[in-house]
Amino acid sequence: MLACRIKYPKLLLFPRKLFEMSGLQLPGNTSSPSAVKKAIETGEGILRLAPTWVPRSFLMPGRRIKLAPQDIYAFGAHRGGIDERWFASTTPAANDNRTIDEGLSYTVVEGKKAFTLREAVEHEGKALLGDAMWAKYKRWPVYSKFFDNMGPIPHHMHQSDEQAALVGQQGKPESYYFPPQLNSIGNNFPFTFFGFEPGTTKEEIRRCLENWNKGDNDILNYSKAYRLQPGTGWLVPPCVLHAPGSLVTYEPQWGSDVFGMYQSMVEGRALPWSLLVKDMPQDKHYDLDFIINQLDWDGNVDPLFKEHHFLEPIDVAQTSSNGYQDRWIVYGKVKGKELFSAKELTVQPGARVTLSSRLRQNRQTRTQNPCDDSLW
């Protein structure tokens, strides 16, 4: 279970794009301010959200995130299979040929699809976020997801705020946690490449980009892979290359979907140049110096990369004898700023736990109950 306290809405997950398959009725748009306020009041501060299914055309779904096999290609085979499930998202998915609402979480009111969380935040932002957060961001600034692939994701980076602003977007720091209960099988490649080996030069990476259309551009020859460990995670800043492996990953992140793919081929599948430059200014799409300088070079060749970015859970207290365990799974600062964090609450069978006001003040708590998909 994922949690995010509000007055933060409780989000009970139902299929969003698959509403028709689930039998839920689809009403017209009811996103008036009064409708949003009524939904919050009726739920006593809780909004119920449908899950947001997102396909990626350049990846192969890992089939471990509780989606029926017949629905993997519900968007159509031309869109690719569904390999991501987004939680509490007000961020559109940056996919080609996407639907107009792709990536946006929907509320469910009386069993019917009602309005997006984005619309709810527009109408009741202060109530949902609090005065301080609303004054600072004027939006719901983060979201989280599961991503689940059969193999690795291509070596890519996410732009910084300054870089993303050039195309009217925001940057994207992110974090990973590998939930043990969803990773009984590691699929094809449970290893992640990060950055470059120390000593790698910009000239070497320039040659990789020059060889884009010659097959595999061999950029991974200059990187280092780490074996992924269920129950651990990583904190990934913008502008650092990473090629996530095939474990199911819980990913708290900033509310953006910018990226640049620097690997030309993965598992024998070619990637178009457009996936490298989609979030760069149009006049820089073939400027190799500009593209290389999008990378935080020192961050990519950091000889102590694991020491600076690897996350192991931190117990809040020793409570296992009481039948539960509360611990931090995502924490730390990105460029000096604490932007998101996550906690995991494990409740043993037969035990009961009351979330106190101390717990409710934490921004996100993820419990290890694979049968319960609620978000608080």
C-alpha positions as CSV (number, residue, x, y, z in Angstrom):
1,M,0.0,0.0,0.0
2,L,1.3,3.4,-0.8
3,A,0.5,6.3,1.4
4,C,0.4,10.0,1.2
5,R,-1.5,11.8,3.9
6,I,-3.7,14.9,3.7
7,K,-5.7,15.4,4.3
8,Y,-3.9,13.4,1.7
9,P,-6.3,11.3,-0.2
10,K,-6.6,7.6,0.2
11,L,-6.4,6.1,-3.3
12,L,-8.0,2.8,-3.8
13,L,-6.9,1.4,-7.2
14,F,-9.2,0.2,-10.0
15,P,-8.2,-0.1,-13.7
16,R,-8.3,3.3,-15.3
17,K,-7.8,2.7,-19.1
18,L,-9.6,-0.6,-18.5
19,F,-12.8,0.9,-17.0
20,E,-15.0,-0.7,-19.7
21,M,-13.5,-4.1,-19.0
22,S,-14.1,-3.7,-15.2
23,G,-17.8,-2.8,-15.6
24,L,-17.5,0.6,-14.0
25,Q,-19.6,3.2,-15.6
26,L,-18.1,6.2,-17.4
27,P,-20.0,9.4,-16.6
28,G,-19.4,12.8,-18.2
29,N,-17.0,15.3,-16.8
30,T,-18.0,16.3,-13.3
31,S,-14.9,18.3,-12.4
32,S,-16.7,21.3,-11.0
33,P,-15.3,22.8,-7.7
34,S,-18.4,21.7,-5.8
35,A,-18.1,18.1,-7.1
36,V,-14.4,17.9,-6.0
37,K,-15.2,19.4,-2.6
38,K,-18.1,17.0,-2.1
39,A,-16.0,14.0,-3.0
40,I,-13.4,15.0,-0.4
41,E,-16.0,15.6,2.2
42,T,-17.9,12.4,1.4
43,G,-14.7,10.4,1.7
44,E,-13.8,12.2,5.0
45,G,-10.6,13.6,3.4
46,I,-10.1,10.5,1.2
47,L,-10.2,10.4,-2.6
48,R,-10.3,7.0,-4.3
49,L,-8.2,6.8,-7.4
50,A,-8.0,4.4,-10.3
51,P,-4.6,2.9,-11.3
52,T,-3.0,4.6,-14.2
53,W,-1.7,2.1,-16.8
54,V,1.1,3.3,-19.1
55,P,2.6,1.5,-22.0
56,R,6.2,2.0,-23.4
57,S,6.7,1.1,-27.1
58,F,10.4,0.4,-26.7
59,L,10.2,-2.1,-23.8
60,M,8.8,-5.6,-23.0
61,P,6.4,-5.9,-20.0
62,G,7.6,-8.0,-17.1
63,R,4.0,-9.1,-16.2
64,R,4.3,-8.9,-12.4
65,I,2.2,-5.8,-11.5
66,K,-1.2,-7.4,-11.2
67,L,-2.5,-6.8,-14.7
68,A,-4.4,-9.6,-16.4
69,P,-2.4,-11.1,-19.3
70,Q,-5.1,-10.3,-21.9
71,D,-4.9,-6.6,-21.0
72,I,-1.1,-6.2,-21.4
73,Y,-1.7,-4.7,-24.9
74,A,-5.0,-2.9,-24.1
75,F,-3.7,0.3,-25.8
76,G,-3.0,-1.7,-29.0
77,A,0.1,-3.6,-30.0
78,H,1.4,-0.6,-31.9
79,R,1.6,1.3,-28.6
80,G,3.6,-1.4,-26.8
81,G,2.7,-3.4,-23.8
82,I,1.7,-1.9,-20.4
83,D,4.8,-2.1,-18.1
84,E,4.1,0.9,-15.7
85,R,1.4,1.6,-13.1
86,W,1.4,5.2,-11.9
87,F,0.1,6.3,-8.5
88,A,-1.4,9.7,-7.7
89,S,-0.2,11.2,-10.9
90,T,-1.0,14.7,-12.3
91,T,1.8,14.3,-14.9
92,P,1.0,13.3,-18.5
93,A,3.0,10.4,-19.9
94,A,5.4,11.6,-22.6
95,N,4.6,8.9,-25.1
96,D,4.2,9.2,-28.9
97,N,0.6,8.7,-30.0
98,R,-0.6,8.9,-26.4
99,T,-4.2,9.3,-25.4
100,I,-5.1,12.8,-24.2
101,D,-5.3,11.6,-20.5
102,E,-2.4,9.2,-20.5
103,G,-0.5,9.2,-17.2
104,L,-3.2,11.1,-15.3
105,S,-4.9,9.5,-12.3
106,Y,-8.7,9.5,-12.1
107,T,-10.9,9.7,-9.1
108,V,-13.7,7.1,-8.6
109,V,-16.9,8.4,-7.1
110,E,-19.8,6.0,-6.3
111,G,-18.2,3.5,-8.6
112,K,-17.8,5.8,-11.5
113,K,-14.9,7.6,-13.2
114,A,-15.4,11.2,-12.2
115,F,-12.5,13.6,-12.6
116,T,-8.7,13.6,-12.7
117,L,-6.5,14.2,-9.7
118,R,-5.1,17.0,-11.6
119,E,-8.5,18.7,-11.8
120,A,-9.0,18.0,-8.1
121,V,-5.8,19.7,-7.3
122,E,-6.7,22.7,-9.5
123,H,-9.9,23.2,-7.5
124,E,-8.9,22.1,-4.0
125,G,-5.1,22.4,-4.0
126,K,-4.7,23.9,-0.6
127,A,-6.9,21.3,1.0
128,L,-5.0,18.5,-0.6
129,L,-1.5,19.8,-0.3
130,G,-1.6,22.2,2.6
131,D,-0.9,25.9,2.5
132,A,2.9,25.7,2.5
133,M,3.2,23.2,-0.3
134,W,0.5,24.9,-2.4
135,A,2.2,28.3,-2.0
136,K,5.5,26.9,-3.1
137,Y,4.5,24.6,-6.0
138,K,0.9,25.5,-7.0
139,R,0.6,21.9,-8.2
140,W,0.9,18.3,-7.0
141,P,4.7,18.1,-7.5
142,V,5.5,14.4,-7.2
143,Y,4.1,11.0,-8.1
144,S,5.3,7.4,-7.9
145,K,5.0,4.3,-10.1
146,F,5.8,0.6,-10.5
147,F,7.7,-0.2,-13.6
148,D,8.1,-3.8,-14.6
149,N,10.1,-5.0,-17.6
150,M,11.3,-8.3,-18.9
151,G,14.7,-6.9,-19.6
152,P,16.7,-3.6,-19.1
153,I,15.7,-0.1,-20.0
154,P,18.1,1.7,-22.4
155,H,20.9,3.9,-20.9
156,H,19.2,7.2,-20.4
157,M,19.1,10.4,-18.3
158,H,16.5,12.9,-17.1
159,Q,17.1,16.6,-17.6
160,S,17.6,19.1,-14.8
161,D,15.2,21.9,-14.2
162,E,17.3,24.3,-16.1
163,Q,17.6,22.0,-19.1
164,A,14.0,21.0,-19.1
165,A,12.9,24.6,-18.9
166,L,14.3,25.1,-22.4
167,V,11.4,23.0,-23.7
168,G,8.8,24.2,-21.2
169,Q,9.1,21.2,-18.8
170,Q,10.5,20.5,-15.3
171,G,13.5,18.3,-14.4
172,K,13.2,14.8,-13.0
173,P,15.1,13.4,-10.1
174,E,13.9,10.0,-9.1
175,S,14.5,7.1,-6.7
176,Y,14.2,3.3,-6.8
177,Y,13.1,0.6,-4.3
178,F,12.9,-3.0,-5.3
179,P,9.9,-4.5,-3.3
180,P,10.8,-8.1,-2.3
181,Q,7.1,-9.3,-2.5
182,L,7.0,-8.4,-6.2
183,N,10.4,-9.8,-7.2
184,S,10.2,-13.5,-6.6
185,I,11.6,-13.7,-10.1
186,G,14.2,-11.3,-11.5
187,N,13.4,-11.7,-15.2
188,N,16.1,-11.4,-17.8
189,F,18.6,-8.8,-16.5
190,P,18.4,-7.8,-12.8
191,F,21.4,-5.5,-13.1
192,T,21.5,-1.7,-13.6
193,F,24.2,0.3,-15.3
194,F,24.9,3.7,-13.8
195,G,27.0,6.5,-15.3
196,F,30.4,5.9,-16.8
197,E,33.6,4.3,-15.5
198,P,36.0,6.9,-14.2
199,G,38.4,8.0,-16.9
200,T,35.7,7.9,-19.7
201,T,36.1,10.8,-22.0
202,K,33.5,12.9,-23.8
203,E,35.2,12.0,-27.1
204,E,34.5,8.4,-26.5
205,I,30.8,9.1,-25.9
206,R,30.7,11.4,-28.9
207,R,31.8,8.4,-31.0
208,C,29.0,6.3,-29.5
209,L,26.5,9.0,-30.7
210,E,28.1,9.2,-34.1
211,N,27.6,5.4,-34.5
212,W,23.9,5.6,-33.6
213,N,22.7,4.1,-36.9
214,K,25.4,1.4,-37.1
215,G,23.7,-1.0,-34.7
216,D,24.5,-1.0,-31.0
217,N,26.5,2.2,-30.3
218,D,28.3,0.3,-27.4
219,I,27.8,3.0,-24.8
220,L,27.5,0.4,-22.1
221,N,31.1,-0.5,-22.7
222,Y,31.9,2.6,-20.8
223,S,29.5,2.0,-17.9
224,K,29.3,-0.2,-14.8
225,A,26.5,-2.5,-13.8
226,Y,25.4,-3.2,-10.3
227,R,23.4,-6.4,-9.3
228,L,20.0,-5.3,-8.0
229,Q,19.0,-6.5,-4.5
230,P,15.4,-6.7,-3.5
231,G,14.7,-4.7,-0.4
232,T,17.2,-1.9,-1.3
233,G,17.2,1.0,-3.7
234,W,19.0,4.0,-5.3
235,L,18.7,7.8,-5.4
236,V,19.2,9.0,-9.0
237,P,19.8,12.7,-9.7
238,P,19.1,14.4,-13.0
239,C,21.7,14.3,-15.8
240,V,23.1,10.9,-14.7
241,L,22.8,8.0,-17.1
242,H,21.2,4.8,-15.9
243,A,19.9,1.6,-17.6
244,P,17.5,0.1,-15.0
245,G,17.4,-3.6,-14.8
246,S,14.5,-6.1,-14.8
247,L,13.3,-6.1,-11.2
248,V,9.9,-4.6,-10.4
249,T,10.7,-1.1,-9.2
250,Y,8.8,1.3,-7.0
251,E,9.8,4.8,-8.1
252,P,9.0,7.9,-6.1
253,Q,10.0,10.8,-8.4
254,W,9.4,14.4,-9.3
255,G,6.3,15.2,-11.4
256,S,7.9,15.1,-14.9
257,D,8.4,12.6,-17.7
258,V,11.4,14.1,-19.5
259,F,14.2,11.9,-20.6
260,G,16.9,11.3,-23.2
261,M,17.9,7.8,-24.4
262,Y,21.7,7.6,-25.1
263,Q,21.7,3.9,-26.0
264,S,20.9,3.1,-29.6
265,M,19.9,-0.5,-29.2
266,V,18.7,-2.7,-26.3
267,E,18.2,-6.5,-26.5
268,G,18.4,-6.3,-30.3
269,R,15.7,-3.6,-30.6
270,A,16.8,-0.3,-32.3
271,L,15.8,3.0,-30.7
272,P,15.0,6.0,-32.8
273,W,17.2,9.2,-32.5
274,S,14.0,11.0,-31.5
275,L,14.0,9.3,-28.1
276,L,17.4,10.8,-27.4
277,V,16.5,14.4,-28.2
278,K,12.7,14.6,-27.5
279,D,13.2,16.9,-24.5
280,M,15.9,19.1,-26.1
281,P,15.5,22.3,-28.1
282,Q,14.7,21.6,-31.7
283,D,17.8,23.4,-33.0
284,K,20.0,21.2,-30.9
285,H,18.7,17.8,-32.0
286,Y,21.9,17.1,-34.0
287,D,24.4,19.2,-31.9
288,L,26.5,16.4,-30.4
289,D,28.4,18.8,-28.1
290,F,25.1,20.1,-26.7
291,I,23.8,16.6,-26.3
292,I,26.9,15.4,-24.4
293,N,26.9,18.5,-22.2
294,Q,23.4,17.6,-21.0
295,L,25.2,15.0,-18.9
296,D,26.5,15.9,-15.4
297,W,30.0,14.6,-16.3
298,D,31.4,14.6,-12.7
299,G,28.3,12.9,-11.5
300,N,28.5,10.2,-14.2
301,V,32.2,9.3,-13.6
302,D,32.0,9.5,-9.8
303,P,34.3,6.8,-8.5
304,L,32.2,6.5,-5.3
305,F,28.9,6.3,-7.1
306,K,27.5,3.5,-5.0
307,E,28.5,5.1,-1.8
308,H,26.8,8.4,-2.8
309,H,23.5,6.9,-4.2
310,F,22.8,3.4,-2.9
311,L,20.0,3.2,-0.4
312,E,19.5,0.5,2.3
313,P,16.4,0.6,4.5
314,I,16.6,2.4,7.9
315,D,14.4,1.1,10.7
316,V,12.4,3.8,12.4
317,A,12.4,1.6,15.6
318,Q,12.8,-2.0,16.5
319,T,9.1,-3.0,16.5
320,S,9.2,-6.5,14.9
321,S,8.3,-8.1,18.3
322,N,5.1,-6.1,18.1
323,G,4.2,-7.6,14.7
324,Y,5.2,-4.8,12.4
325,Q,8.2,-3.0,11.0
326,D,8.3,0.6,9.9
327,R,11.3,1.8,7.9
328,W,12.6,4.4,5.5
329,I,13.2,3.0,2.0
330,V,13.8,6.3,0.1
331,Y,15.5,9.3,1.6
332,G,18.3,11.8,1.0
333,K,18.8,15.0,-0.9
334,V,19.2,15.7,-4.6
335,K,21.5,18.7,-5.3
336,G,21.0,19.7,-1.6
337,K,17.2,19.5,-1.7
338,E,15.0,16.8,-0.1
339,L,12.3,16.5,-2.8
340,F,10.6,13.2,-1.9
341,S,10.9,10.2,0.5
342,A,9.2,6.9,1.1
343,K,8.5,4.6,4.0
344,E,7.6,0.9,4.1
345,L,5.3,-0.5,6.8
346,T,5.2,-4.3,7.1
347,V,2.4,-5.7,9.2
348,Q,2.6,-9.4,10.1
349,P,-0.5,-11.7,9.8
350,G,-2.7,-11.3,12.8
351,A,-1.1,-8.0,14.0
352,R,-2.8,-4.7,14.1
353,V,-1.2,-1.3,13.8
354,T,-2.7,2.2,14.2
355,L,-1.0,4.9,12.1
356,S,-0.3,7.7,14.6
357,S,-0.2,11.4,13.7
358,R,3.6,11.0,13.5
359,L,3.3,8.5,10.7
360,R,0.6,10.5,9.0
361,Q,2.9,13.4,8.7
362,N,5.3,11.4,6.6
363,R,4.8,12.0,2.9
364,Q,4.7,8.5,1.6
365,T,4.4,5.1,3.3
366,R,4.4,1.8,1.3
367,T,3.2,-1.3,3.0
368,Q,4.1,-4.8,2.0
369,N,0.6,-6.2,1.3
370,P,0.5,-7.3,-2.3
371,C,-3.3,-7.7,-2.1
372,D,-4.0,-4.2,-1.0
373,D,-3.5,-1.4,-3.5
374,S,-4.7,1.6,-1.5
375,L,-2.8,4.8,-1.3
376,W,-3.3,7.0,1.7
